[in-house]
Amino acid sequence: MKRALIIIGAVLILLGVAAVLHPTYTYHHQEQVAKVGPFQATVDEEKSAQIPVAATATALVAGLALVLIGARMKI
């Protein structure tokens, strides 16, 4: 249990740091716009999303708390 808390906390801290360093990411979305017989037309859109600051802060604080709790457990 102690090791699991520390590992989960470390993963949350790493995700939080990654979100701080790279808060916006882009991805591609393909959408079918028309289909006539065997022919189809698709549109490839580039979209971007931003990771909320509250989610980043929550991941960092929760990760730190889990690491500290795991380190202080006696078992």
C-alpha positions as CSV (number, residue, x, y, z in Angstrom):
1,M,0.0,0.0,0.0
2,K,2.8,2.4,0.9
3,R,4.6,1.8,-2.4
4,A,1.4,2.2,-4.4
5,L,0.6,5.6,-2.9
6,I,4.1,6.8,-3.6
7,I,3.9,5.6,-7.2
8,I,0.5,7.1,-7.9
9,G,1.6,10.4,-6.3
10,A,4.7,10.5,-8.4
11,V,2.7,9.9,-11.6
12,L,0.3,12.7,-10.7
13,I,3.2,15.0,-10.0
14,L,4.7,14.2,-13.4
15,L,1.4,14.8,-15.2
16,G,1.0,18.1,-13.4
17,V,4.5,19.2,-14.4
18,A,3.9,18.1,-18.0
19,A,0.6,20.2,-17.9
20,V,2.5,23.2,-16.6
21,L,5.2,22.9,-19.3
22,H,2.8,22.2,-22.2
23,P,-0.7,23.5,-21.3
24,T,-2.1,23.4,-24.9
25,Y,-2.1,20.4,-27.2
26,T,-3.4,19.9,-30.7
27,Y,-5.0,17.0,-32.3
28,H,-6.6,16.1,-35.7
29,H,-10.2,15.1,-36.2
30,Q,-11.5,13.5,-39.4
31,E,-15.1,14.0,-40.2
32,Q,-17.1,12.5,-43.1
33,V,-19.0,15.3,-44.8
34,A,-20.5,13.6,-47.8
35,K,-21.0,10.1,-49.2
36,V,-22.2,9.5,-52.7
37,G,-22.2,5.8,-53.7
38,P,-18.6,4.5,-53.3
39,F,-17.2,8.0,-53.0
40,Q,-16.9,9.8,-49.8
41,A,-15.5,13.2,-48.8
42,T,-13.8,13.8,-45.5
43,V,-12.5,16.9,-43.8
44,D,-9.4,16.8,-41.6
45,E,-9.6,19.5,-38.9
46,E,-6.8,20.5,-36.5
47,K,-8.2,21.3,-33.1
48,S,-6.6,22.5,-30.0
49,A,-7.5,22.0,-26.3
50,Q,-6.2,23.6,-23.2
51,I,-5.6,21.9,-19.9
52,P,-7.4,23.9,-17.1
53,V,-5.1,25.5,-14.5
54,A,-7.3,24.1,-11.7
55,A,-6.7,20.5,-13.0
56,T,-3.0,21.1,-13.1
57,A,-2.9,22.5,-9.6
58,T,-5.1,19.7,-8.3
59,A,-2.8,17.0,-9.9
60,L,0.3,18.6,-8.3
61,V,-1.2,19.0,-4.9
62,A,-2.8,15.6,-4.8
63,G,0.4,14.0,-6.0
64,L,2.5,15.7,-3.4
65,A,0.0,14.7,-0.7
66,L,0.1,11.1,-1.8
67,V,3.8,11.0,-1.8
68,L,4.0,12.5,1.7
69,I,1.3,10.2,3.1
70,G,3.0,7.2,1.5
71,A,6.4,8.2,2.9
72,R,5.0,8.6,6.4
73,M,3.2,5.3,6.6
74,K,4.7,2.9,9.1
75,I,3.7,-0.3,7.4
